[in-house]
Amino acid sequence: MQRKLKNLFVGLGPGYHHQIRIMHSMVKEKCDSSMLFFHIEKNVDKIGDDLRFHYDMDYKDFPKTFDVFRDLIKKNQFDLIGIGFMSHHWDIYVDLSKIIRETLPNCKIIAGGVHAWHVSQSDTLEHSDYVCAAEGEELYSQLVDHLSSKPHVSPICIPGLIEKHEGKKVHTPVKPYMPIEDIPFPTYDDKKTYSITSINKDKPILINKDYILDHHWGFVHIGRGCVFKCTFCINAIHKDPTVRLRSVDKVIAEIKEMLSVCKNVRLIFFEDEIFPVRGNFLKEFCEKYKKHINIPFSVSLYPHMLNEEKIKILKSAGLVEITMGLQSGSQRIRNEIYNRKDKNEMILKENALLSKYNIMTSYDLIIRNPWEAEKDLDESLDLINELKRPYWMKVYTLAYYPNHPISVRAVKEKKIDPKEVDATIGYLCVATPHKSSAEENYWEDYKTIAIWHNKLRKRMLSGLKDEKYFLLMSYHGFGFIPKFLLNFLYKRFKKNSKWELYVFSYLLEKLLVVRGYAIAQYLSIIHTRYKQMGLIWVIKKIFSKAKTKFTRSVATKGLVTSSSSNESVIKEVLHKNK
């Protein structure tokens, strides 16, 4: 009797976790299937780090993470391992593939995701047996069937599959998309779900539990695709941007099933690139969502897609937060560089309506744009300052992914060094120094970011002391400051005493980072360490880590110029900024 095929899905970064759950649900009855999610917290607060990774993932600093992965696959002897990744996970994908080859020479590797499909099929194939150049659900299910029945026969007949044959890339044309209503619901609370997590690079933990069970967010897709072609986005090179929507009843049924398992969910986040707000769908969805679910929810939208009537409908159904991409306050940059046609007047009008109905808005902004002049920067600052508070603002640096229109244009116009077009560089937070491949540009880049940062602080502090809420830039975005604290900071700022501002920003950063899933996972790790080492050890470790992080943070910002011990840094900071 033939042994049942053993399969492992590996998710690098939150972007593919939901997708992996769906594919797992399609194959779990056909084979012995498991899921593995990576959750590595990495706070970078030293100038000089080579930040070639996504904001929360730096496996190079967690070498023992690879040892945990090696032990897991060796113990389970998997026959097939699927790795879903994005461009900024490239280095990690290569390292994991090498470990699989060394540990399980007969195991087949299939790579999928945005980078594998659209950006670099040939390079990806160098480190895997197959590449998925299509939506993964149906293809993966067919691959499991094939390897289970014909393990020694090439599966190249599967539509959308790419493999190397006699040194050449061979693939079968992609067939039409699988009907979106046929895509199964994600799997939750499967007994063969693993997470590798760590807040200590020397002690990664393997958890045999579905992390989503402790999560307060529920993630759902209403459809797939995006009609917009923003030059910095993968949709700019996607050959088929077709938008496909699921029925409202299907979406409601999935949420109900998720809530029956995930008891802690307090907010539903619709992960669609653009939430559908067209008339008929919107009204039906809001009516049924309010009747059957009635949990606050969050969506992502393109600016100027809302009017007051639509906002009223969404608000009544439970909408509490919208994520929107401003990208720049300069219409020239948005129109000519990013291929976005929205106007500042429309953005401000929409912002006023959202404020009127108390809907929190989270805006994305991109800086480190080689076409951006001082005038464009000032226009961004002006727009930010005109937005009604409160809101969230997340500031990122521009990434130059291979084959993206904006990367091609930047190189052609000699705006960047070709070396900066790098698959491993993702969106990085503004306060995180971005080390470009061209070493000579590093300090100049960091100086630009620091100047922008300081300008924004001054602009938003000046003359705003009487507002009920104030938005202060932290090192991972913005956060809310109560009026009494605003007044305190404003008075100190006017007296040129800035250390409280930096201290508060640091503390706010910690609050922003340790929220949602992160805090649940953090507490899980603390509990594990408590059982291993005892309560006193845990308390000492937390305070020691907080002190170290703070002292490094303030040193990074130039508040401490000489090398100092952790015990004397704060005194030095206070003395320097009297």
C-alpha positions in Angstrom: 0.0 0.0 0.0 1.3 3.4 -1.0 2.2 5.8 1.8 0.0 8.8 2.1 1.8 11.9 0.8 3.0 14.3 3.5 2.6 17.9 2.6 3.7 21.2 4.4 2.6 24.7 3.6 5.1 27.4 4.7 3.8 31.0 5.0 6.4 33.8 5.0 4.7 36.9 6.2 1.1 37.6 7.0 0.3 38.2 3.3 0.1 34.5 2.5 -1.3 33.1 5.7 -4.9 33.4 4.6 -4.1 31.9 1.2 -2.3 28.9 2.8 -5.3 28.2 4.9 -7.5 28.0 1.8 -5.1 25.7 0.0 -4.8 23.5 3.1 -8.6 23.1 3.2 -8.5 21.8 -0.4 -5.9 19.1 0.1 -6.2 18.1 3.8 -8.5 15.2 2.9 -6.2 14.0 0.1 -2.9 13.9 2.0 -1.3 14.3 5.4 -1.1 18.1 5.3 0.4 20.6 7.8 0.8 24.4 7.9 3.7 26.4 9.3 3.6 30.2 10.0 6.6 32.3 10.7 6.3 35.1 13.3 9.6 36.8 14.1 9.5 40.2 15.8 12.4 42.4 14.9 12.7 46.0 16.1 15.6 47.6 14.4 17.0 50.5 16.4 20.7 50.6 15.3 22.1 52.7 12.5 24.1 50.4 10.3 21.7 47.5 10.1 21.3 46.2 6.5 17.5 46.4 6.3 16.9 44.0 3.5 13.7 42.6 4.8 10.0 43.4 5.5 9.3 45.4 8.6 8.9 42.5 11.0 11.0 39.8 9.5 14.8 39.5 9.7 15.7 35.9 9.9 19.4 36.6 9.5 19.3 37.9 13.0 17.6 34.7 14.2 19.8 31.9 13.0 18.4 29.3 15.3 15.0 29.8 13.7 16.5 27.8 10.8 17.5 25.0 13.2 13.9 24.8 14.4 12.6 24.6 10.9 15.2 21.9 10.0 14.2 19.8 13.0 10.5 20.0 12.1 10.8 18.9 8.5 13.3 16.1 9.5 11.0 14.8 12.1 8.0 14.7 9.8 9.7 13.6 6.5 7.6 15.7 4.2 7.3 14.7 0.6 6.1 18.1 -0.7 6.7 21.6 0.7 5.0 24.6 -0.7 6.5 28.1 0.1 4.5 31.2 -0.5 6.5 34.4 -0.5 6.8 38.0 -1.7 9.8 39.8 -3.1 11.1 41.0 0.2 11.2 37.4 1.5 13.5 36.2 -1.3 16.6 35.7 0.8 14.6 33.7 3.3 13.0 31.6 0.6 16.5 30.7 -0.8 17.8 29.7 2.7 14.7 27.6 3.5 15.0 25.8 0.1 18.7 25.0 0.8 17.7 23.5 4.2 15.0 21.4 2.6 17.5 20.1 -0.1 20.1 19.2 2.6 17.6 17.6 5.0 15.1 16.0 2.7 16.8 15.4 -0.7 13.7 13.6 -2.1 11.2 16.2 -1.0 9.6 18.3 -3.8 9.5 22.1 -3.4 6.9 24.3 -5.1 7.2 28.1 -4.9 4.2 30.4 -5.2 3.2 34.0 -4.7 3.7 37.3 -6.3 7.5 37.1 -6.8 7.5 33.5 -8.1 4.6 34.2 -10.5 5.2 37.7 -11.8 8.7 38.9 -11.0 11.3 36.2 -11.4 10.1 32.7 -12.5 13.5 31.5 -13.7 15.5 32.6 -10.6 12.8 31.1 -8.3 13.0 27.8 -10.2 16.7 27.5 -9.4 15.7 26.8 -5.8 12.6 24.7 -6.3 11.2 21.9 -8.4 8.1 23.7 -9.5 6.8 27.3 -9.7 3.1 28.0 -9.5 2.4 30.6 -12.2 -1.3 30.7 -11.5 -3.8 30.9 -8.6 -2.6 28.2 -6.3 -5.8 26.4 -5.0 -6.7 24.2 -8.0 -3.1 23.8 -9.2 -1.8 22.6 -5.8 -4.7 20.1 -5.4 -3.9 18.6 -8.8 -0.2 18.4 -7.9 -1.0 16.5 -4.7 -3.1 14.1 -6.8 -0.4 13.6 -9.3 2.5 13.0 -6.8 0.3 10.6 -4.8 -0.4 8.4 -7.9 2.5 9.0 -10.2 5.5 10.3 -8.1 8.1 9.5 -10.7 6.2 11.1 -13.7 6.6 14.8 -14.5 3.4 16.8 -13.5 4.0 19.4 -16.2 0.6 18.6 -17.7 -1.0 20.6 -14.8 -2.1 24.1 -16.1 0.0 26.9 -14.8 2.8 24.7 -13.4 6.4 25.5 -14.3 9.3 23.1 -14.0 12.8 22.7 -15.4 13.4 20.0 -17.9 16.8 19.4 -19.5 18.0 22.8 -18.3 15.1 24.6 -19.8 12.0 26.2 -18.2 8.9 24.3 -19.3 5.3 25.2 -18.4 1.7 24.5 -19.4 -0.5 27.5 -20.2 -2.7 28.8 -17.4 -6.3 27.9 -17.8 -9.1 30.4 -16.8 -9.4 31.2 -13.1 -11.2 28.8 -10.8 -14.8 30.1 -10.2 -14.5 32.2 -7.1 -17.6 30.7 -5.5 -15.9 27.3 -5.6 -12.9 28.4 -3.5 -13.3 26.8 -0.1 -13.2 28.5 3.3 -9.9 28.8 5.1 -9.1 26.1 7.7 -8.8 27.2 11.4 -7.8 25.2 14.5 -6.2 22.4 12.5 -4.2 20.1 14.8 -1.3 20.1 12.4 -0.7 23.9 12.5 2.7 25.1 13.6 4.2 28.6 14.3 7.8 29.5 14.7 8.1 32.6 16.8 10.7 34.5 18.8 11.4 37.6 20.7 14.8 36.3 21.6 17.1 35.4 18.7 18.7 32.6 20.7 15.5 30.9 21.7 13.0 30.5 18.9 9.9 28.6 19.9 7.9 26.1 17.9 4.2 26.2 18.8 1.8 23.5 17.8 -1.2 25.7 17.9 -3.2 27.8 15.5 -2.2 31.4 16.5 -5.3 32.9 15.0 -7.4 31.4 17.9 -5.9 34.1 20.2 -6.3 36.9 17.6 -8.8 39.7 18.0 -8.8 40.3 14.2 -10.7 38.1 11.7 -9.4 38.3 8.1 -11.8 37.8 5.2 -11.7 38.3 1.4 -14.7 39.5 -0.5 -13.1 39.1 -3.9 -9.8 39.2 -5.8 -8.2 41.6 -8.2 -7.8 45.4 -8.6 -8.6 47.7 -11.5 -6.0 50.3 -10.6 -2.4 50.3 -12.0 -0.3 52.1 -9.5 3.3 52.0 -10.6 4.7 50.9 -7.3 2.2 48.0 -7.0 2.3 44.4 -8.3 -0.9 45.1 -10.1 1.0 47.2 -12.6 2.6 44.1 -14.0 -0.3 41.7 -13.4 -1.5 40.5 -16.8 -5.1 40.0 -15.8 -6.4 42.5 -13.3 -9.9 41.1 -13.5 -11.9 41.9 -10.3 -14.0 38.9 -9.2 -16.5 39.2 -6.3 -18.0 36.5 -4.1 -21.7 36.5 -3.4 -22.7 38.2 -0.2 -24.2 35.0 1.2 -20.9 33.2 0.7 -18.9 35.9 2.5 -21.4 35.9 5.4 -21.2 32.1 5.6 -17.4 32.2 5.8 -17.5 34.8 8.6 -20.0 32.7 10.6 -17.8 29.6 10.3 -14.7 31.5 11.3 -16.4 33.0 14.4 -17.6 29.6 15.4 -14.0 28.6 15.9 -12.2 31.9 16.6 -14.0 33.0 19.7 -11.8 36.1 20.4 -12.5 38.0 17.2 -13.6 41.6 17.9 -13.0 43.2 14.5 -13.4 41.9 11.0 -10.7 43.1 8.5 -11.6 42.7 4.9 -8.3 42.2 3.1 -9.4 43.1 -0.4 -7.1 45.5 -2.2 -10.2 47.7 -2.8 -13.4 47.0 -0.9 -16.4 46.9 -3.3 -18.6 50.0 -2.7 -20.8 49.9 -5.8 -24.5 50.4 -5.1 -26.2 47.0 -5.3 -23.4 44.9 -3.7 -22.9 47.5 -1.0 -26.5 47.7 0.1 -27.0 43.9 0.2 -23.7 43.3 2.0 -24.4 46.0 4.7 -27.9 44.7 5.4 -26.9 41.1 5.8 -23.7 41.8 7.6 -25.5 43.9 10.2 -28.2 41.3 10.6 -26.0 38.2 10.8 -22.6 39.3 12.0 -22.8 42.8 13.6 -19.1 43.1 14.5 -17.1 46.2 13.8 -15.1 45.9 10.6 -12.3 47.6 8.7 -11.7 48.0 4.9 -9.2 49.3 2.4 -10.2 51.9 -0.2 -8.8 54.0 -3.0 -9.4 57.8 -2.3 -12.5 59.5 -3.7 -14.5 56.3 -3.9 -17.0 57.3 -1.1 -19.8 59.8 -0.9 -21.9 60.7 2.2 -24.7 58.1 1.3 -22.2 55.2 1.1 -20.5 56.3 4.3 -23.8 56.3 6.1 -24.6 52.8 4.8 -21.2 51.5 5.8 -21.3 53.2 9.2 -24.7 51.7 10.1 -23.4 48.2 9.2 -20.4 48.6 11.6 -17.5 50.2 9.7 -15.0 51.7 12.2 -11.8 52.1 10.2 -10.7 52.7 6.6 -7.1 52.3 5.2 -6.4 54.6 2.3 -3.3 55.2 0.3 -2.4 58.9 -0.1 1.2 58.0 -1.1 1.9 61.7 -1.6 0.4 65.1 -0.9 1.8 66.3 -4.2 -0.7 65.9 -7.1 2.2 66.0 -9.5 3.9 63.0 -7.8 0.6 61.0 -7.6 -0.4 61.7 -11.2 3.0 61.6 -13.1 4.9 59.1 -11.0 2.4 56.8 -9.2 -0.3 56.8 -11.9 -3.0 57.9 -9.4 -5.5 60.5 -10.5 -7.1 61.5 -7.2 -7.0 65.2 -6.3 -6.2 66.8 -2.9 -9.6 68.6 -2.9 -11.4 65.2 -3.2 -9.2 63.7 -0.5 -9.9 66.5 1.9 -13.7 66.4 1.2 -13.8 62.6 1.8 -11.7 63.0 5.0 -14.2 65.6 6.3 -17.1 63.2 5.7 -15.3 60.3 7.4 -14.5 62.6 10.4 -18.1 63.7 10.5 -19.2 60.1 11.0 -16.4 59.2 13.4 -14.8 56.7 11.1 -11.1 56.3 11.8 -8.9 56.6 8.7 -5.4 55.2 8.3 -3.4 56.9 5.6 -0.3 55.5 3.8 2.4 57.8 2.7 5.5 57.0 0.6 8.7 59.0 0.8 12.3 58.6 -0.5 11.0 59.2 -4.0 13.9 60.3 -6.4 11.5 62.6 -8.3 10.3 64.4 -5.2 11.4 68.0 -4.8 11.3 70.2 -1.8 8.0 71.7 -3.1 6.4 68.2 -3.3 7.5 67.5 0.3 6.0 70.7 1.5 2.7 69.9 -0.3 2.6 66.5 1.5 3.2 68.2 4.8 0.4 70.8 4.0 -2.1 68.1 3.1 -1.3 66.1 6.3 -1.8 69.2 8.3 -5.2 69.9 6.7 -6.6 66.4 7.4 -9.1 66.4 10.3 -7.9 64.6 13.4 -7.8 62.0 14.7 -6.3 59.7 12.1 -3.4 57.2 11.6 -0.5 58.0 9.3 1.9 55.3 8.2 5.0 56.5 6.4 7.0 54.2 4.2 10.0 54.4 1.9 9.7 53.7 -1.8 10.8 50.2 -2.8 12.3 49.3 -6.2 11.1 45.8 -7.0 12.4 44.1 -10.2 10.3 44.6 -13.4 8.0 47.2 -11.7 7.2 50.2 -13.9 8.5 52.7 -11.3 11.8 50.7 -11.0 12.3 50.6 -14.8 11.6 54.3 -15.1 13.9 55.2 -12.2 16.8 53.3 -13.7 16.1 54.6 -17.3 16.1 58.2 -16.1 19.2 57.6 -13.9 17.3 58.5 -10.7 18.7 55.5 -8.9 21.6 53.1 -9.1 20.5 49.9 -10.9 21.9 48.1 -7.8 19.0 49.5 -5.8 16.5 47.4 -7.8 16.5 44.6 -5.4 14.0 41.8 -4.7 14.8 41.7 -1.0 13.9 45.4 -0.3 10.4 45.9 1.0 8.4 48.7 2.4 10.3 50.0 5.4 9.1 52.4 8.1 10.3 56.0 7.7 12.2 56.0 10.9 14.0 52.9 10.0 17.2 53.8 8.1 17.1 52.3 4.7 20.5 51.0 3.6 20.6 51.0 -0.2 22.7 48.6 -2.2 24.7 51.7 -3.2 26.6 52.1 0.1 27.5 55.8 -0.6 23.8 56.7 -0.6 23.1 55.3 2.8 23.9 58.2 5.1 22.4 60.7 2.6 19.2 58.7 2.6 19.1 58.6 6.4 19.7 62.3 6.6 16.8 63.0 4.3 14.5 60.8 6.3 15.5 62.5 9.6 15.0 66.0 8.1 11.5 65.0 6.9 10.7 63.5 10.3 11.7 66.6 12.1 9.8 68.9 9.8 6.7 66.9 10.3 7.0 67.0 14.1 7.5 70.8 14.1 4.7 71.4 11.7 2.2 69.4 13.7 3.3 70.7 17.1 3.2 74.3 16.2 0.0 76.1 17.2 -2.1 73.0 17.8 -2.1 72.9 21.6 -5.9 73.5 22.0 -7.0 70.5 19.9 -8.8 67.7 21.7 -6.5 65.1 20.1 -3.2 65.5 18.5 -1.3 63.2 16.3 2.4 62.8 17.0 4.7 60.8 14.8 6.2 57.7 16.4 8.7 55.5 14.8 6.2 53.2 13.4 3.5 55.7 12.4 1.2 58.0 14.4 -0.6 57.7 17.6 -3.1 59.7 19.7 -2.1 62.0 22.5 -4.6 63.3 25.0 -5.0 67.1 25.3 -3.2 67.4 28.7 -0.2 65.6 27.4 -0.2 67.7 24.2 -0.1 70.9 26.3 2.8 69.5 28.3 4.8 68.5 25.3 4.0 71.7 23.5 5.4 73.8 26.4 8.5 71.7 26.6 9.0 71.9 22.9 8.8 75.7 22.9 11.5 75.7 25.6 13.7 73.6 23.4 13.5 70.7 25.7 12.8 67.7 23.5 13.7 64.6 25.5 10.1 64.1 26.7 9.1 64.1 23.0 11.6 61.4 22.1 10.8 59.3 25.2 7.0 59.5 24.5 7.6 58.6 20.8 9.6 55.6 21.9 6.9 54.4 24.3 4.3 55.0 21.7 6.2 52.9 19.3 6.2 50.0 21.7 2.4 50.3 22.0 1.9 50.3 18.3 4.2 47.3 17.7 2.8 45.2 20.6 -0.9 45.1 19.6 -3.3 42.6 18.0 -1.7 39.3 17.4 1.7 40.5 18.5 0.6 41.0 22.1 -1.1 37.6 22.2 2.0 35.9 20.9 4.2 38.0 23.2 2.2 36.8 26.2 2.3 33.2 25.0 6.1 33.4 24.9 6.3 35.1 28.3 4.1 32.3 29.7 6.4 29.7 28.3 9.5 31.4 29.8 7.7 31.8 33.1 7.2 28.0 33.3 10.8 27.4 32.3 12.7 30.1 34.2 10.4 31.5 36.9 8.6 34.8 37.4 11.6 36.8 38.7 13.6 35.9 35.6 10.7 37.1 33.3 10.3 40.4 35.1 14.1 41.1 35.0 14.2 40.2 31.3 11.3 42.5 30.3 12.8 45.5 32.1 16.3 44.8 30.8 15.1 44.5 27.2 13.0 47.7 27.5 16.0 49.7 28.9 18.3 48.4 26.2 15.8 49.1 23.4 15.3 52.7 24.7 19.0 53.5 25.1 19.7 52.3 21.6 16.8 54.2 20.2 17.8 57.5 21.7 21.4 56.9 20.7 20.2 56.3 17.1 18.6 59.7 17.0 21.8 61.4 17.9 20.9 62.3 21.4 23.9 60.4 22.7 27.1 61.0 20.8 29.6 59.0 22.9 29.5 55.3 23.7 27.8 54.9 27.1 26.7 52.1 29.3 22.9 51.4 29.5 22.9 52.7 33.1 24.2 56.1 32.2 22.5 56.7 28.8 19.3 58.3 30.1 21.3 60.7 32.4 23.3 61.6 29.4 20.2 62.2 27.3 18.7 64.4 30.0 21.9 66.4 30.5 22.3 66.9 26.7 18.7 68.2 26.3 18.2 70.4 29.3 
